[in-house]
Amino acid sequence: MTVTTADAKTGAGTFPADQLERLAELLRAGGVVFFVGSGFSIDSEGTSARRLLGRVLARLVALGHEVAHVSEVGRSVLHSLKTTFDIEGDVGHPATLVSSDTISGLTSDYFMFNDWATSALDRLLREITPGGDAPDGSLVPAATAAFCATVSTFENHLLAMLGDRVPLPPLPIADLAALPTHRRGKALFLESVGFDQERKLMAGRTAAPLADVVSDYRQRIFPRHRVLARLAAEGLSPILVTTNFDLLLEGGYRLEGMEVLPNEPAADLPTGRYRAFSVVADAGQFFERGSGQRAALLVKIHGCVDAYRAARSASPAEWEAYLPSVVFTYREIQNWRQDAWSRDLLRTLLRTHTVAFCGYSAADPVIHDTLRTVYEEMSNRAGSRAGTGEDTPQRRAFFFAQAERTDFHISEVLRAAREAGGGSGHEDRNKIDVHFAADRFPTYDDAFQWLYHRTMRELQRDALTDSLAVVAQELLGRPVDARHDLPPIVDALDEVIGRERALAERWGGDGHRPGADRHELLAATSWTEWLQAGLLRERGMADVRRRRQGMLIRLDRYRRAHHYVAAADHLRWVAWAVVVELALRKLIAAAYGAPDAYHALPPEVRAVSGGAAAVEFTLPDSMALRAVIVSLDPTGRREPHRLPGAHARVCRWHLARTVPGLADGQRAPTSRSGRLLWLWAGADDETASRHRASAARLLGVT
């Protein structure tokens, strides 16, 4: 067998394996809350601070320029923009006020500019909307479509100069006129940044049928979003807090099979611990849905674009009522402390959970102060009772943050969290270094995939302790000798886990290339991310078929959508899936002619990221890409599995007879397939070597 890349490398790497291991341990205990900021999804959603500033600036300059033709207020606003933010350009030539350099300068004053822009839009709208400052209460000049069309043409010309290809929507003058004058600027600000462009910006129909959700989100949901959704579905981290307005997290939850309340999960879905989630985006929703109703909670402390759109379409009164819940300006950030529901919730979570901050800079002065204040209060209360051990201080906070960079705000929060646990010193042991550029290693996705993988591997260990004896008896069709039959399976999984952890310790070391390290990581994590999840999905669908015999059930759509079945609720299924994985590993290793290397398979052996539970491989003496698909359909039919790539041969394992009661109404699967599966999973190196030809036949290699 080809030696894996890591075999030839020495020296410790820079991959944050230790930090992720500690976080995975806390996740398994159910004590972690993720706090997600804008940096988490900026490469997917594309709504960076620069883009939002550019959209508001283009609209404000165009509107100010056109109002200046009929009112001195327009020119006054443009002059104030130039002098307040020290912008290069000529008020008489407004296009010169809009440039990439201008946006760069405004980024450092993001919240202050938002505050100023909201007030400036208020001033301009008072000049042109009915009920404003116009003498006759109507548009100045007269309420014409021509005025709005002129503004639209100019603002989108300015926007194109900044490289934004999504046009600003027409000025909603009639809609704004239904709001009180002091609310119109905030409403137009939100419309400008995309809050009412549901098909173009911050897109996604979160409560739509699954097929529509797949269409909306499939290209914009990244592995990190899937991981958060899976951890919520498992009940390991059912509360997530975010400052983001967009709908990517909801999209990730839906694509993993969870339903958004108040919609009810479909009756024929495979069961899971958390089959639904609830979005909390304002005080009313918190008091209505805060209990969770046996659902995961997605808490959006700065508001939500979906809630905004619902309120806007309902009535002017509901639209007006929701506007203060969307936190965008300097004043709103300062007043966040008075938003009792979100403030108190965050303080409670900081005291009772480990908080993992993702894509959050901690530079927001109010929330930064809240974080440090809570941790410092905890430190003061602990006083002399606080220990100085190494473990306790590491449990309060983790930060996924930019690698090779020391950030003051993040360091101070981590210091306060460390002292809250009784620790001291200055080393940020809980800073998880990630890169934002795809050509660097590790990225956010790399780190989150490994975090999920390690969490699931240890859950598999628990499943073997809990359920392996039962699974063994089902597969072998006889009483099990725990001292003789079970250790080979447990030891084999430990060998795999040990090998994977050794790989992670070397990633990013001297002589390592990011592409090669990522290739190894993706191959390792594919076994839990795709194969194990696929096997549990097969068990879930088989269970539904068994319980609802004779009824027409359309389950293929859940396979196509990668519907996630929680492992924590089905430890017997997990133990069975471990046996299947080990059997596959040992068969492939034997076919390679290296049966002792089942725990160190080369990266080209990996699970497939399709709807099926499948593994692909290429034998050393052949260039043909092959795959094994595992199915539990008792009919043994050729199901329409879609695998990426061009496979020269696909072998289908129909393992329905390895599951009690699934095939032919058996109470126990005493079939040859069950015994063969168990024997290969526990085979020693010598046995596997003697049966190399048999392994090739079982893999479809002839």
Secondary structure, DSSP 8 states (H G I E B T S, - for coil): ----GGGG--S---S-HHHHHHHHHHHHTT-EEEEE-GGGTHHHH---HHHHHHHHHHHHHHHHHHHTTT-HHHHHHHHHHHHHTT--SBTTBGGGG-SHHHHHHHHTTHHHHHHHHHHHHHHHHHHHSTTSSSTTSS-SS-S-HHHHHHHHHHHHHHHHHTT--S------HHHHTTS-HHHHHHHHHHHHHTTT-TTTSS---TTS-HHHHHHHHTTT--HHHHHHHHHHHTTSS-EEEE---SSHHHHHHHHTT-EETTS---TTS---S--EEEEE-SHHHHHHHTT-SSSEEEEETT--HHHHHHHHHH-HHHHHHHGGGS--SHHHHHGGGG-HHHHHHHHHHHHHSEEEEES--S--HHHHHHHHHHHHHHHHHHGGG----SSGGGGSEEEEEETT---HHHHHHHHHHHHHTT--SS--TTEEEEBSSTTSSSBHHHHHHHHHHHHHHHHHHHHHHHHHHHHHHHHHSS---HHHHSHHHHHHHHHHHHHHHHHHHHTT-TT--HHHHHHHHHHHHHIIIIIIHHHHHHHHHHHHHHHTTTS----HHHHHTT----STT-HHHHHHHHHHHHHHHHHHHHHHT-GGGGGG--TTSEE--SSSEEEEE--TT----EEEEEE--TT--------SS--SEEEEEE-GGGSTTTSTT-SS--SHHHHHHHHHHT--HHHHHHTHHHHHHHTT--
